[in-house]
């Protein structure tokens, strides 16, 4: 591939052809394949199968998806339209349980319907399109803002360790945890990034390393169990990770392995930063233990990446997709409205209040 992957849109709306357009992230980095999805089943599968992934990108995809579902509803009466809209919303919401952006985006789209129930169905459909486009545009601003705040916490020449993929491939643009790196690179910073391979789906090796290398950033892939040695070597000055859901107390849920990284960073006295759009802050969830953790198929561990099955037949495999970093291990949570530090229960509420006042 000669073109930079950063020049591709992760998720887009093709309104003329009634399609959600995404990069198939299950094919990267070996193949850059763009999918045009026109059925709700295909959109559901794309979210479930991680063809589109990353909490912000899932939220944008869900917004476009439910708009396309509403566009296909052939009802002029609001009550009948809303009934079918609700069915479509519940269907898309069932695709993945952990990333709060999925539900946040769908709830926001539903609010656009209910706030305009006195309008014609045709007008509501138009407003849904506007809302979905706004969700995408806001995500671009959010990620840029997170990147600018995060850049204040690093300096030229720093080594940064990251886990999973919280870059542009996980968002509409820039990324969250990788946004400070991308913006720093544009400013001429010579950063050295260590990307955890991130088992079992290899999203650090396949995606983070891919987009960082494509942008000319110095990146080294390490297996997840090598992070301690890299930290011990003194090569890491900060850890930046993304987040799928932040509980009210500041516990931050992210790709499996994040908890261990936070523990290691604490031991080696390395700052551990969580990059989290306010849309991922779930004030209604008290603590990390209350966040539903998705468990995925065992074959992602036993055979997905091998020509022949690696684990002996009959051996069980435990495959949770997420864990959470305890709030006491987190140096700061970087949002689009600023850098949040402990006490998180109090300060996250203040950040959410700032967001609500800005709407």
Backbone torsions as a table, in degrees:
resi	resn	phi	psi	omega
1	UNK	NA	127.9	-177.6
2	UNK	-94.7	-23.6	-177.1
3	UNK	-90.8	142.2	178.7
4	UNK	-62.9	130.6	179.4
5	UNK	-60.2	-23.9	179.5
6	UNK	-68.5	-12.3	177.7
7	UNK	-85.1	-7.1	177.8
8	UNK	-90.9	144.9	172.3
9	UNK	-81.4	133.8	178.6
10	UNK	-69.1	-41.7	-177.7
11	UNK	-147.4	136.1	-177.1
12	UNK	-150.5	162.6	177.5
13	UNK	-107.3	127.8	171.0
14	UNK	-108.9	85.5	-172.8
15	UNK	-66.0	-34.4	-178.5
16	UNK	-61.1	-41.3	-178.0
17	UNK	-100.8	13.1	177.2
18	UNK	52.7	48.6	-173.3
19	UNK	-132.9	146.3	166.5
20	UNK	-93.7	125.4	-176.7
21	UNK	-109.2	124.9	-177.6
22	UNK	-137.1	158.9	166.4
23	UNK	-81.6	129.3	176.8
24	UNK	-77.5	101.5	-173.9
25	UNK	-77.8	-9.2	174.7
26	UNK	-74.8	-16.2	-178.8
27	UNK	-93.6	-19.7	-177.7
28	UNK	-71.9	148.1	2.7
29	UNK	-94.3	2.2	-174.6
30	UNK	-70.6	-31.8	-176.3
31	UNK	-142.8	130.7	174.2
32	UNK	-95.7	104.8	-175.2
33	UNK	-121.2	124.3	178.6
34	UNK	-99.1	127.8	-179.3
35	UNK	-105.8	139.8	174.5
36	UNK	-115.2	107.4	-171.1
37	UNK	-103.4	121.9	-176.4
38	UNK	-113.6	-9.7	178.9
39	UNK	-112.1	150.8	178.4
40	UNK	-64.0	-33.7	177.6
41	UNK	-62.0	-42.7	180.0
42	UNK	-66.7	-36.8	178.2
43	UNK	-67.9	-43.1	176.5
44	UNK	-58.3	-47.7	-180.0
45	UNK	-62.5	-38.1	-178.8
46	UNK	-63.0	-38.1	177.7
47	UNK	-72.8	-45.3	-177.6
48	UNK	-65.5	-41.3	-176.0
49	UNK	-85.8	2.9	177.8
50	UNK	68.5	22.9	170.8
51	UNK	-66.7	-34.0	166.8
52	UNK	-118.6	130.1	-175.1
53	UNK	-152.0	171.5	-171.5
54	UNK	94.7	126.3	-173.0
55	UNK	-51.7	-50.0	-179.8
56	UNK	-63.0	-42.2	-179.9
57	UNK	-65.3	-37.4	176.5
58	UNK	-61.9	-41.2	178.3
59	UNK	-61.6	-44.1	178.4
60	UNK	-64.1	-44.1	179.7
61	UNK	-62.0	-40.4	179.1
62	UNK	-64.6	-40.3	179.3
63	UNK	-63.6	-46.6	177.5
64	UNK	-65.5	-38.2	-178.2
65	UNK	-63.4	-45.0	-178.2
66	UNK	-72.5	-29.6	173.0
67	UNK	-62.8	-45.7	179.5
68	UNK	-64.0	-35.4	176.4
69	UNK	-64.5	-42.4	-179.5
70	UNK	-66.7	-36.1	-179.8
71	UNK	-61.8	-29.5	-177.7
72	UNK	-88.2	-5.6	-179.6
73	UNK	-77.2	118.6	-176.9
74	UNK	-98.4	70.1	179.0
75	UNK	-138.7	134.3	177.6
76	UNK	-96.6	-21.3	-179.8
77	UNK	-84.9	130.9	-174.1
78	UNK	-58.7	-45.0	-175.7
79	UNK	-60.1	-39.4	179.1
80	UNK	-73.2	-39.3	177.0
81	UNK	-61.5	-47.4	-176.8
82	UNK	-64.6	-36.7	178.5
83	UNK	-59.8	-45.9	-179.5
84	UNK	-72.7	-33.9	175.5
85	UNK	-61.0	-44.7	-178.5
86	UNK	-63.4	-38.7	178.0
87	UNK	-62.6	-43.9	179.8
88	UNK	-65.6	-39.5	179.2
89	UNK	-63.0	-47.3	-179.4
90	UNK	-62.8	-34.7	179.1
91	UNK	-65.0	-49.6	179.5
92	UNK	-64.8	-35.2	-179.3
93	UNK	-65.4	-21.5	-177.7
94	UNK	-82.4	-0.9	-173.7
95	UNK	-72.6	-38.6	179.6
96	UNK	-146.9	142.0	-172.7
97	UNK	-96.4	-19.1	-165.7
98	UNK	-96.0	-45.2	-175.1
99	UNK	-69.3	114.7	-175.6
100	UNK	-67.3	-25.1	-179.3
101	UNK	-59.8	-31.2	177.5
102	UNK	-57.8	-49.1	-177.5
103	UNK	-75.7	-35.9	178.1
104	UNK	-60.3	-46.7	-178.7
105	UNK	-66.2	-43.3	180.0
106	UNK	-65.8	-39.0	177.4
107	UNK	-65.4	-38.6	179.0
108	UNK	-65.3	-39.2	177.1
109	UNK	-66.8	-39.2	177.4
110	UNK	-64.1	-38.7	178.1
111	UNK	-61.4	-36.8	177.6
112	UNK	-63.1	-32.6	176.5
113	UNK	-70.5	-51.9	-174.4
114	UNK	-67.6	-32.5	178.7
115	UNK	-70.6	-13.3	-175.9
116	UNK	-127.2	28.3	-176.2
117	UNK	-65.5	-15.9	177.6
118	UNK	-84.3	-7.0	178.1
119	UNK	-88.6	170.1	177.2
120	UNK	-71.1	157.6	178.2
121	UNK	-60.4	-37.9	178.4
122	UNK	-61.0	-41.6	178.1
123	UNK	-67.2	-38.0	179.2
124	UNK	-62.7	-42.2	178.7
125	UNK	-61.4	-41.3	177.9
126	UNK	-62.9	-42.8	179.8
127	UNK	-67.2	-33.7	176.0
128	UNK	-63.9	-39.9	176.9
129	UNK	-62.4	-44.2	179.8
130	UNK	-62.0	-38.8	-179.9
131	UNK	-66.7	-42.3	179.7
132	UNK	-63.9	-42.9	177.9
133	UNK	-63.1	-39.5	178.5
134	UNK	-63.2	-38.7	179.1
135	UNK	-60.7	-41.8	178.3
136	UNK	-67.6	-46.2	-178.4
137	UNK	-63.0	-38.8	178.4
138	UNK	-65.9	-36.1	179.7
139	UNK	-63.3	-37.9	177.9
140	UNK	-62.4	-44.9	178.5
141	UNK	-64.5	-43.4	-179.3
142	UNK	-57.7	-49.1	-177.4
143	UNK	-65.4	-40.0	177.2
144	UNK	-61.2	-43.4	-179.2
145	UNK	-65.8	-43.7	176.5
146	UNK	-59.1	-42.1	179.0
147	UNK	-60.8	-41.3	-179.0
148	UNK	-68.2	-40.8	176.7
149	UNK	-67.3	-42.0	-179.7
150	UNK	-64.0	-32.7	-178.8
151	UNK	-65.0	-23.7	177.9
152	UNK	-68.0	-18.1	-172.9
153	UNK	-98.4	-0.3	179.6
154	UNK	-129.6	164.1	179.2
155	UNK	-133.5	163.4	-179.7
156	UNK	-54.2	131.1	178.4
157	UNK	93.3	-5.9	-178.7
158	UNK	-64.8	150.2	168.8
159	UNK	-98.3	130.0	-176.6
160	UNK	-124.3	131.0	176.2
161	UNK	-103.9	135.8	178.5
162	UNK	-133.9	161.4	-174.1
163	UNK	-131.8	141.5	-178.0
164	UNK	62.9	-150.8	176.3
165	UNK	-130.4	111.1	174.1
166	UNK	-123.3	47.2	-180.0
167	UNK	-107.3	-158.2	-178.6
168	UNK	-60.8	-32.4	-179.4
169	UNK	-66.4	-13.6	179.0
170	UNK	-104.1	2.0	-174.5
171	UNK	-143.0	-174.0	175.7
172	UNK	-77.6	-30.0	178.4
173	UNK	-170.7	150.3	175.0
174	UNK	73.5	-45.5	-173.0
175	UNK	94.4	-176.6	176.3
176	UNK	-110.5	-74.4	-178.9
177	UNK	-64.9	-28.5	179.5
178	UNK	-91.4	-8.7	-178.9
179	UNK	-59.7	-44.8	177.8
180	UNK	-61.0	-33.0	-179.8
181	UNK	-70.0	-46.3	178.9
182	UNK	-62.1	-44.0	-179.5
183	UNK	-69.1	-38.3	177.5
184	UNK	-63.0	-39.7	178.4
185	UNK	-61.4	-40.7	178.9
186	UNK	-64.9	-28.3	178.8
187	UNK	-84.3	-2.5	178.6
188	UNK	96.4	6.6	177.2
189	UNK	-65.0	138.3	175.2
190	UNK	-99.5	85.0	-177.3
191	UNK	-95.0	148.8	175.8
192	UNK	-116.4	116.8	-175.1
193	UNK	-105.2	133.6	172.1
194	UNK	-109.6	115.7	-177.3
195	UNK	-103.9	114.1	173.4
196	UNK	-57.1	138.6	177.0
197	UNK	-55.6	-38.4	176.3
198	UNK	67.8	81.1	173.1
199	UNK	-74.3	154.5	1.0
200	UNK	-93.4	-3.3	-173.2
201	UNK	-100.2	0.2	172.5
202	UNK	58.8	34.5	-176.0
203	UNK	-72.0	-21.3	173.9
204	UNK	-75.3	-44.7	-179.4
205	UNK	-70.4	-43.7	-174.6
206	UNK	-80.2	-35.5	-168.8
207	UNK	-111.7	-56.0	-179.4
208	UNK	-60.8	-49.3	-179.8
209	UNK	-61.7	-36.7	-179.0
210	UNK	-63.0	-50.8	-176.2
211	UNK	-73.7	-34.5	177.9
212	UNK	-66.3	-45.9	178.8
213	UNK	-63.6	-39.1	178.9
214	UNK	-61.3	-29.9	-179.5
215	UNK	-89.8	1.7	178.0
216	UNK	82.8	20.1	-179.3
217	UNK	-92.6	138.9	179.5
218	UNK	-67.3	110.8	-177.0
219	UNK	-133.5	137.4	177.0
220	UNK	-124.8	126.4	177.9
221	UNK	-86.2	134.4	174.6
222	UNK	-127.3	149.4	172.7
223	UNK	-68.8	154.6	-174.0
224	UNK	-57.6	-35.3	-176.5
225	UNK	-82.9	9.6	177.6
226	UNK	-101.3	-5.3	-174.4
227	UNK	-59.7	-40.5	-179.0
228	UNK	-60.9	-43.8	-178.7
229	UNK	-65.8	-39.9	179.7
230	UNK	-64.5	-40.7	176.6
231	UNK	-65.1	-43.6	-178.9
232	UNK	-61.5	-32.3	178.4
233	UNK	-69.2	-12.5	-178.6
234	UNK	82.8	18.2	-176.0
235	UNK	-88.2	-9.0	-175.0
236	UNK	-116.8	122.7	177.3
237	UNK	-102.4	-14.3	178.1
238	UNK	-162.4	150.1	172.9
239	UNK	-112.0	128.3	175.9
240	UNK	-120.7	124.7	176.0
241	UNK	-130.4	158.5	173.9
242	UNK	-86.7	-164.2	-175.7
243	UNK	-162.4	138.7	176.2
244	UNK	-97.7	-24.9	175.7
245	UNK	-162.9	134.9	174.7
246	UNK	-111.1	123.8	176.6
247	UNK	-74.9	166.3	-176.1
248	UNK	-60.3	-28.0	-178.8
249	UNK	-88.8	2.1	178.0
250	UNK	96.3	-4.0	172.3
251	UNK	-60.6	132.2	-172.5
252	UNK	-118.8	117.6	-177.8
253	UNK	-91.3	128.5	-178.2
254	UNK	-148.9	-178.4	-178.3
255	UNK	-50.7	141.5	-178.4
256	UNK	-49.9	132.6	-175.7
257	UNK	110.7	-15.1	-179.5
258	UNK	-65.8	-39.6	179.8
259	UNK	-59.0	-46.1	179.1
260	UNK	-62.2	-39.5	177.9
261	UNK	-62.2	-41.2	-179.6
262	UNK	-63.4	-39.8	177.8
263	UNK	-63.9	-44.4	178.9
264	UNK	-63.2	-43.3	-179.1
265	UNK	-61.9	-39.5	177.8
266	UNK	-62.8	-43.0	-178.6
267	UNK	-62.8	-41.3	-176.9
268	UNK	-91.2	5.2	178.2
269	UNK	60.0	43.3	177.2
270	UNK	-106.8	130.5	179.5
271	UNK	-61.7	137.3	-177.8
272	UNK	-118.2	112.0	-174.7
273	UNK	-111.6	134.3	175.0
274	UNK	-107.1	123.1	178.4
275	UNK	-96.5	112.1	-170.1
276	UNK	-138.1	110.6	170.6
277	UNK	-56.3	148.2	-179.8
278	UNK	-60.0	-21.0	177.6
279	UNK	-66.5	-17.2	178.4
280	UNK	-91.9	-7.1	179.7
281	UNK	-80.7	119.3	-176.8
282	UNK	-110.9	89.2	-177.8
283	UNK	-63.7	-23.2	-179.2
284	UNK	-79.9	-9.0	175.9
285	UNK	-105.1	115.1	-170.0
286	UNK	-66.6	-44.0	-172.9
287	UNK	-149.7	169.1	-176.1
288	UNK	-57.9	-36.1	-179.5
289	UNK	-62.2	-18.5	-178.5
290	UNK	-89.0	-6.2	-179.3
291	UNK	-80.8	127.1	177.4
292	UNK	-66.2	128.6	-178.2
293	UNK	-103.8	119.0	179.1
294	UNK	-69.8	131.0	172.7
295	UNK	-111.3	127.4	-173.1
296	UNK	-104.7	175.3	-175.5
297	UNK	-59.9	141.4	179.3
298	UNK	-64.0	-24.5	-175.0
299	UNK	-67.1	-17.2	174.8
300	UNK	-64.4	-25.1	178.0
301	UNK	-95.2	-42.2	-168.5
302	UNK	-82.8	-28.9	-172.5
303	UNK	-149.0	-15.0	-171.1
304	UNK	-55.1	-41.2	-171.9
305	UNK	-99.8	12.8	-174.3
306	UNK	-125.1	147.8	175.1
307	UNK	-65.7	-35.7	175.5
308	UNK	-123.9	151.7	179.6
309	UNK	-53.4	132.7	-175.8
310	UNK	-91.6	-35.2	-178.0
311	UNK	-94.0	135.8	-179.3
312	UNK	-56.4	142.1	176.1
313	UNK	-55.4	138.8	177.7
314	UNK	92.2	-11.8	177.6
315	UNK	-85.7	130.5	-178.8
316	UNK	-76.5	155.9	176.5
317	UNK	-135.6	131.8	178.1
318	UNK	-101.0	123.3	-170.7
319	UNK	-134.3	67.7	172.7
320	UNK	-71.9	140.4	-177.0
321	UNK	-84.0	-20.6	-173.8
322	UNK	-138.3	160.0	161.9
323	UNK	-142.4	-177.9	179.4
324	UNK	-131.9	145.5	174.8
325	UNK	-85.9	125.3	177.2
326	UNK	-61.0	140.6	-175.3
327	UNK	-56.2	-31.5	-178.1
328	UNK	-69.1	-13.6	179.1
329	UNK	-94.7	-8.6	-173.5
330	UNK	-95.2	122.3	180.0
331	UNK	-69.1	-43.6	179.3
332	UNK	-162.8	154.8	174.5
333	UNK	-111.8	120.6	-175.6
334	UNK	-97.1	117.9	178.7
335	UNK	-115.7	174.7	178.5
336	UNK	-70.7	-14.0	179.6
337	UNK	-104.3	8.3	176.1
338	UNK	134.6	179.6	-178.0
339	UNK	-93.5	119.0	-177.5
340	UNK	-99.1	128.2	178.1
341	UNK	-119.8	166.5	179.7
342	UNK	-58.9	152.7	1.3
343	UNK	-77.0	127.1	-172.0
344	UNK	-70.2	-38.4	-178.3
345	UNK	-56.0	-42.7	-179.7
346	UNK	-76.2	-46.5	-171.3
347	UNK	-77.9	-28.4	173.6
348	UNK	-67.0	-38.8	176.9
349	UNK	-61.4	-39.6	178.8
350	UNK	-64.9	-39.2	-179.9
351	UNK	-66.7	-42.8	177.4
352	UNK	-62.7	-38.0	178.7
353	UNK	-64.3	-39.0	177.3
354	UNK	-61.8	-42.7	178.8
355	UNK	-61.6	-45.9	-177.2
356	UNK	-63.4	-35.3	178.0
357	UNK	-69.1	-26.3	-176.9
358	UNK	-83.5	-14.5	-176.9
359	UNK	-75.7	NA	NA
